[in-house]
């Protein structure tokens, strides 16, 4: 039996799902920018070489070619590292993919600080904000391999541009793989506090919720894998039911899901919101998981922020 806590590769899940999709739909094409071994699109290339295009180190050109293929009726998946997909090629994603509402699915691997030793130049911590701001762009951030598989199927079926952000590091399985674009999965019920988890930090959010439960605190946990469109009803319901929200994301706190949650609640149902994520700094080279602790995303910090919110709510002294 598979151990649900054993970390699995989101990239492997993506590559294998591409092969499944390619077997079912001959319209599917896959593009990569000379990183197919790392992004796992090589699995598709081995199975369907006539529908796989490695454009070389030309990320902007890859987006343009993907757009052309999509406008001719193909379902185009384009992959590279997040810093290249959302950073290097941003204007081409904006002008070619989104302006034309092209059916291009950008699956970016190596997002966030968990790139580790590659350092601040390759640790893309702004991509969720950049992609969320593009008109018509769907944005998905899976927290585990099962959700990655489901999300890959979902964006393939959804017309229009999409951005899916994956980590390089393996992540533990924390969901049952159920995923619907625009819905937040409630992984744990609770009435004293809501923890909104995104990507790699969702597992830590669940651990914190369990620890809080041992001292009598009831914490709700929402998986915000669907960042855009997001589940506004679930978010506002959580605000009304629990009165406080803690957002966890491996992304800049300035423009990520924390900012989305804060703006949405302030306009509709104001409650205290705390954001745990990357502060207004670049990353640095280091051990991936140690970097999360160093940049104020440790389980201890999450617990501290949860406790502060509970104090504001009058739930604890």
WONOR-V146727 format. One record per residue. N is the residue number from 1. RES is the residue in three letters. PHI is phi in whole degrees, -180 to 180 (NA if undefined). D_FIRST is the distance of its C-alpha to the first C-alpha in Angstrom with 2 decimals. Layout:
BEGIN
n: <N/N>
res: <RES/RES>
phi: <PHI/PHI>
d_first: <D_FIRST/D_FIRST>
END
This chain:
BEGIN
n: <1/2/3/4/5/6/7/8/9/10/11/12/13/14/15/16/17/18/19/20/21/22/23/24/25/26/27/28/29/30/31/32/33/34/35/36/37/38/39/40/41/42/43/44/45/46/47/48/49/50/51/52/53/54/55/56/57/58/59/60/61/62/63/64/65/66/67/68/69/70/71/72/73/74/75/76/77/78/79/80/81/82/83/84/85/86/87/88/89/90/91/92/93/94/95/96/97/98/99/100/101/102/103/104/105/106/107/108/109/110/111/112/113/114/115/116/117/118/119/120/121/122/123/124/125/126/127/128/129/130/131/132/133/134/135/136/137/138/139/140/141/142/143/144/145/146/147/148/149/150/151/152/153/154/155/156/157/158/159/160/161/162/163/164/165/166/167/168/169/170/171/172/173/174/175/176/177/178/179/180/181/182/183/184/185/186/187/188/189/190/191/192/193/194/195/196/197/198/199/200/201/202/203/204/205/206/207/208/209/210/211/212/213/214/215/216/217/218/219/220/221/222/223/224/225/226/227/228/229/230/231/232/233/234/235/236/237/238/239/240/241/242/243/244/245/246/247/248/249/250/251/252/253/254/255/256/257/258/259/260/261/262/263/264/265/266/267/268/269/270/271/272/273/274/275/276/277/278/279/280/281/282/283/284/285/286/287/288/289/290/291/292/293/294/295/296/297/298/299/300/301/302/303/304/305/306/307/308/309/310/311/312/313/314/315/316/317>
res: <UNK/UNK/UNK/UNK/UNK/UNK/UNK/UNK/UNK/UNK/UNK/UNK/UNK/UNK/UNK/UNK/UNK/UNK/UNK/UNK/UNK/UNK/UNK/UNK/UNK/UNK/UNK/UNK/UNK/UNK/UNK/UNK/UNK/UNK/UNK/UNK/UNK/UNK/UNK/UNK/UNK/UNK/UNK/UNK/UNK/UNK/UNK/UNK/UNK/UNK/UNK/UNK/UNK/UNK/UNK/UNK/UNK/UNK/UNK/UNK/UNK/UNK/UNK/UNK/UNK/UNK/UNK/UNK/UNK/UNK/UNK/UNK/UNK/UNK/UNK/UNK/UNK/UNK/UNK/UNK/UNK/UNK/UNK/UNK/UNK/UNK/UNK/UNK/UNK/UNK/UNK/UNK/UNK/UNK/UNK/UNK/UNK/UNK/UNK/UNK/UNK/UNK/UNK/UNK/UNK/UNK/UNK/UNK/UNK/UNK/UNK/UNK/UNK/UNK/UNK/UNK/UNK/UNK/UNK/UNK/UNK/UNK/UNK/UNK/UNK/UNK/UNK/UNK/UNK/UNK/UNK/UNK/UNK/UNK/UNK/UNK/UNK/UNK/UNK/UNK/UNK/UNK/UNK/UNK/UNK/UNK/UNK/UNK/UNK/UNK/UNK/UNK/UNK/UNK/UNK/UNK/UNK/UNK/UNK/UNK/UNK/UNK/UNK/UNK/UNK/UNK/UNK/UNK/UNK/UNK/UNK/UNK/UNK/UNK/UNK/UNK/UNK/UNK/UNK/UNK/UNK/UNK/UNK/UNK/UNK/UNK/UNK/UNK/UNK/UNK/UNK/UNK/UNK/UNK/UNK/UNK/UNK/UNK/UNK/UNK/UNK/UNK/UNK/UNK/UNK/UNK/UNK/UNK/UNK/UNK/UNK/UNK/UNK/UNK/UNK/UNK/UNK/UNK/UNK/UNK/UNK/UNK/UNK/UNK/UNK/UNK/UNK/UNK/UNK/UNK/UNK/UNK/UNK/UNK/UNK/UNK/UNK/UNK/UNK/UNK/UNK/UNK/UNK/UNK/UNK/UNK/UNK/UNK/UNK/UNK/UNK/UNK/UNK/UNK/UNK/UNK/UNK/UNK/UNK/UNK/UNK/UNK/UNK/UNK/UNK/UNK/UNK/UNK/UNK/UNK/UNK/UNK/UNK/UNK/UNK/UNK/UNK/UNK/UNK/UNK/UNK/UNK/UNK/UNK/UNK/UNK/UNK/UNK/UNK/UNK/UNK/UNK/UNK/UNK/UNK/UNK/UNK/UNK/UNK/UNK/UNK/UNK/UNK/UNK/UNK/UNK/UNK/UNK/UNK/UNK/UNK/UNK/UNK/UNK/UNK/UNK/UNK>
phi: <NA/-71/-80/-65/-87/-71/-62/-126/-82/-69/-67/-63/-61/-64/-60/-67/-69/-59/-63/-59/-63/-64/-72/-93/-133/-69/-76/-73/-128/-130/-123/-145/-116/68/-132/-64/-69/-78/-81/75/-69/-57/-61/-69/-61/-69/-84/-131/-62/-79/-118/-120/-129/-96/-87/84/-81/-143/-62/-66/-64/-59/-65/-69/-64/-59/-63/-60/-64/-65/-68/-96/103/-88/-98/-103/-104/-124/-132/-167/-70/-58/-65/-88/-68/-94/-98/-56/-101/-53/-65/-76/-64/-68/-79/-89/-72/-77/-61/-92/47/-76/-83/-113/-109/-92/-108/-101/-97/61/-84/78/-68/-69/-64/69/-65/-67/83/-60/-68/-113/-88/-79/-113/-114/-67/-62/-64/-62/-73/-64/-80/-84/-57/81/-85/-84/-127/-128/-130/-68/-103/-159/-66/-60/-69/-60/-60/-65/-68/-64/-63/-65/-72/-65/-82/-89/-71/107/-72/-146/-128/-118/-104/-119/-92/-79/-71/-69/-126/-68/-78/-123/-123/-94/86/-72/-154/-135/-60/92/-117/-102/-80/-88/-88/-152/-78/-174/-127/-97/-165/-114/-107/-99/-109/-130/58/-62/-88/-61/-61/-67/-63/-66/-63/-65/-60/-65/-65/-64/-62/-70/-113/89/-98/-98/-110/-83/-125/-112/-94/-96/-61/-89/-82/-149/-69/-110/-90/-63/-58/-65/-65/-70/-63/-65/-61/-68/-75/-112/77/-162/-135/-115/-105/-121/-154/-90/-162/-57/-70/-72/-132/-93/-69/-59/-65/-63/-64/-64/-69/-67/-69/-63/-84/-120/-156/-62/-141/-61/-128/-118/-118/-111/-174/-82/-69/-78/-145/-82/-81/-151/-71/173/-62/-52/-75/-67/-64/-61/-67/-63/-97/66/-123/-72/-63/-64/-65/-63/-63/-61/-66/-62/-65/-64/-65/-65/-65/-61/-81/76/-82/-138/-90>
d_first: <0.00/3.82/6.43/9.05/11.77/11.38/14.42/14.44/17.65/19.46/21.79/19.25/18.09/21.82/22.72/20.18/21.25/24.85/24.32/22.96/25.96/28.34/27.44/28.28/31.34/34.00/35.62/32.91/34.17/32.76/34.90/34.37/36.81/36.15/32.77/30.48/28.44/27.74/27.32/25.16/27.65/28.25/25.34/27.49/30.59/29.31/28.51/31.53/34.21/36.94/35.35/34.47/37.17/37.15/40.31/40.44/41.09/42.65/40.46/43.34/44.11/40.49/40.77/44.05/42.83/39.75/42.18/44.40/41.62/40.45/44.02/44.26/41.41/38.34/35.16/35.19/32.37/33.83/31.92/32.97/32.63/33.41/36.62/37.92/36.72/37.95/40.56/42.20/42.06/42.61/45.98/44.80/41.85/44.45/47.25/45.52/42.17/42.86/46.58/46.00/42.94/41.36/38.00/36.50/33.02/33.08/29.65/30.48/28.18/28.94/30.16/31.24/31.71/28.32/30.08/31.15/33.49/34.96/36.94/38.83/40.06/36.57/34.90/35.50/35.67/38.02/36.26/34.99/38.56/40.11/37.98/38.15/41.92/42.20/43.38/40.93/38.01/34.54/32.55/28.77/26.85/23.04/21.14/17.76/16.31/15.52/19.08/20.48/19.36/20.82/23.89/24.62/24.78/26.86/29.43/29.80/30.83/33.10/36.60/37.98/37.05/33.82/32.61/28.95/28.44/25.48/25.01/24.95/22.59/18.84/17.95/15.13/13.58/15.84/16.33/14.85/16.58/19.58/22.73/26.37/29.21/31.54/29.16/27.77/24.53/24.96/21.83/23.63/26.81/29.78/33.57/34.95/33.80/31.85/29.75/29.58/26.99/27.08/24.77/23.80/25.37/23.43/20.77/23.76/25.27/22.39/22.58/26.32/26.04/23.97/26.62/29.38/27.93/28.27/32.00/32.50/32.36/30.68/29.45/28.43/26.14/26.67/24.89/27.88/26.15/29.04/31.97/34.50/34.91/33.66/33.21/36.59/36.42/33.19/34.76/38.05/36.44/34.62/37.98/39.73/37.13/36.40/39.51/37.97/35.53/33.88/32.78/30.43/30.50/30.50/33.78/37.46/38.30/41.51/40.22/36.56/34.77/36.50/39.82/38.70/37.68/40.90/43.16/41.62/41.80/45.26/46.63/45.08/44.09/44.82/42.55/41.89/39.45/38.20/36.73/34.47/34.33/36.32/40.01/42.92/42.37/40.95/38.00/38.32/36.58/34.06/30.52/28.58/27.12/30.34/32.27/30.62/31.82/35.18/35.77/35.34/31.76/30.40/28.59/31.84/33.92/31.77/32.21/35.93/36.32/34.51/36.83/39.87/39.02/38.57/42.00/43.54/42.22/43.68/40.35/40.72/43.68>
END
